[in-house]
């Protein structure tokens, strides 16, 4: 925006709202680097699946009878026997949550949990799509961008 001074005929340039937008956007991008977003997403997804896993076991890793009943009576997954499905799901939720917290094999772990989320969405709770979509958004970011600078992937695998 150009403004004329009442005391002189020289033009002064002052930034307009549109001119400030790139600086504002750059400031936000600097405040939210990939390493922070990846760390936040890793912990968010890990907490969802870790808490779910812990409801399925007694002690450290003794799968509850109620977990088997849940897979037999409510989940009723096609193809897999309920006992196998309960063990695979419980083990996967524990394993991939830990890997995400560590930032180790981040892309693979997020992809595995994304697959589990798709199974849950398609076969178990089809009406829970808003929740599953929000989980998917977090996981897709990790699959596409990786674990970030604050991960064991970066330290060990240089990825």
C-alpha positions as CSV (number, residue, x, y, z in Angstrom):
1,X,0.0,0.0,0.0
2,X,1.4,3.4,-0.9
3,X,0.6,6.3,1.3
4,X,1.4,10.0,0.7
5,X,2.7,11.9,3.6
6,X,0.9,15.2,4.2
7,X,4.2,16.9,4.7
8,X,6.0,15.6,1.6
9,X,5.3,14.3,-1.8
10,X,7.4,11.2,-1.2
11,X,5.7,7.9,-1.2
12,X,6.1,5.6,1.8
13,X,5.5,1.8,1.5
14,X,3.9,0.0,4.4
15,X,3.2,-3.7,4.4
16,X,-0.4,-4.6,3.9
17,X,-2.2,-7.7,5.3
18,X,-1.4,-9.6,2.1
19,X,2.3,-8.7,2.3
20,X,2.4,-9.9,6.0
21,X,0.9,-13.3,5.1
22,X,4.1,-14.9,3.8
23,X,6.0,-13.9,6.9
24,X,3.2,-15.1,9.2
25,X,3.0,-18.4,7.2
26,X,6.8,-18.8,7.4
27,X,6.7,-18.2,11.1
28,X,4.1,-21.0,11.6
29,X,6.1,-23.4,9.4
30,X,9.2,-22.7,11.5
31,X,7.3,-23.3,14.7
32,X,6.0,-26.6,13.5
33,X,8.9,-28.5,11.9
34,X,8.6,-32.0,10.6
35,X,10.5,-33.4,13.6
36,X,7.9,-31.9,16.0
37,X,4.9,-33.1,13.9
38,X,6.3,-36.6,13.5
39,X,7.1,-36.9,17.2
40,X,3.6,-35.7,18.1
41,X,1.9,-38.1,15.6
42,X,4.1,-41.0,16.7
43,X,3.1,-40.5,20.3
44,X,-0.6,-39.9,19.5
45,X,-0.9,-43.1,17.4
46,X,1.2,-45.1,19.9
47,X,-1.0,-44.0,22.8
48,X,-4.2,-45.0,21.0
49,X,-3.0,-48.5,20.2
50,X,-1.0,-49.0,23.4
51,X,-4.1,-48.2,25.6
52,X,-6.2,-50.6,23.5
53,X,-3.6,-53.3,23.8
54,X,-3.4,-53.0,27.6
55,X,-7.2,-53.5,27.9
56,X,-6.8,-57.0,26.3
57,X,-4.2,-58.3,28.8
58,X,-3.7,-59.1,32.4
59,X,-0.3,-58.4,33.8
60,X,2.4,-57.9,31.2
61,X,1.1,-60.1,28.4
62,X,-1.5,-62.7,29.6
63,X,-4.3,-62.3,27.1
64,X,-7.7,-62.2,29.0
65,X,-10.5,-64.6,28.3
66,X,-12.7,-61.6,27.7
67,X,-10.4,-60.6,24.8
68,X,-11.0,-64.0,23.1
69,X,-14.7,-63.7,23.8
70,X,-14.7,-60.2,22.2
71,X,-13.0,-61.5,19.0
72,X,-15.4,-64.5,18.9
73,X,-18.7,-62.7,19.7
74,X,-18.3,-59.1,18.6
75,X,-15.5,-58.6,16.1
76,X,-16.1,-61.8,14.1
77,X,-13.4,-61.2,11.6
78,X,-13.5,-63.1,8.4
79,X,-10.7,-65.6,7.5
80,X,-8.9,-65.6,10.8
81,X,-9.9,-67.8,13.8
82,X,-10.9,-65.6,16.7
83,X,-8.1,-66.9,18.9
84,X,-5.5,-66.1,16.2
85,X,-7.0,-62.7,15.6
86,X,-6.9,-61.9,19.3
87,X,-3.3,-62.8,19.6
88,X,-2.1,-61.1,16.5
89,X,-4.1,-57.9,17.2
90,X,-2.9,-57.7,20.8
91,X,0.7,-58.4,19.9
92,X,0.7,-56.0,17.0
93,X,-0.8,-53.2,19.1
94,X,1.9,-53.6,21.7
95,X,4.8,-54.0,19.3
96,X,4.0,-51.2,16.8
97,X,3.1,-48.8,19.6
98,X,6.5,-49.3,21.2
99,X,8.3,-49.0,17.8
100,X,6.5,-45.7,17.1
101,X,7.5,-44.2,20.5
102,X,11.1,-45.2,19.7
103,X,10.8,-44.0,16.1
104,X,12.1,-47.3,14.9
105,X,10.7,-48.7,11.6
106,X,8.3,-45.8,11.8
107,X,6.9,-46.0,8.3
108,X,6.4,-49.8,8.5
109,X,4.8,-49.5,12.0
110,X,2.5,-46.8,10.9
111,X,1.5,-48.7,7.8
112,X,0.8,-51.9,9.8
113,X,-1.4,-50.0,12.2
114,X,-3.1,-48.2,9.3
115,X,-3.9,-51.7,7.9
116,X,-5.3,-52.7,11.3
117,X,-7.4,-49.6,11.3
118,X,-8.7,-50.4,7.9
119,X,-9.7,-53.9,9.1
120,X,-11.4,-52.4,12.1
121,X,-13.3,-49.9,9.9
122,X,-14.4,-52.4,7.3
123,X,-15.3,-55.4,9.4
124,X,-15.8,-54.4,13.0
125,X,-17.0,-50.8,13.5
126,X,-18.0,-49.3,10.1
127,X,-19.9,-46.4,11.7
128,X,-16.7,-45.2,13.5
129,X,-15.2,-43.7,10.3
130,X,-14.7,-40.2,11.8
131,X,-12.4,-41.7,14.5
132,X,-10.6,-44.0,12.1
133,X,-10.2,-41.2,9.6
134,X,-8.5,-39.0,12.2
135,X,-6.1,-41.9,13.1
136,X,-5.5,-42.5,9.4
137,X,-4.4,-38.9,8.9
138,X,-1.8,-39.2,11.7
139,X,-0.5,-42.5,10.3
140,X,-0.5,-41.4,6.7
141,X,1.8,-38.5,7.6
142,X,4.2,-40.9,9.3
143,X,4.1,-43.4,6.3
144,X,4.8,-40.5,3.9
145,X,7.3,-38.5,5.9
146,X,8.9,-40.9,8.4
147,X,9.8,-40.6,12.0
148,X,11.7,-37.3,11.9
149,X,14.9,-36.1,13.4
150,X,13.9,-37.2,16.9
151,X,13.7,-40.9,16.0
152,X,15.9,-44.0,16.1
153,X,15.3,-44.3,12.4
154,X,17.3,-41.2,11.8
155,X,20.1,-42.3,14.2
156,X,20.3,-46.0,13.1
157,X,19.0,-46.1,9.6
158,X,19.7,-42.5,8.4
159,X,16.2,-42.3,7.0
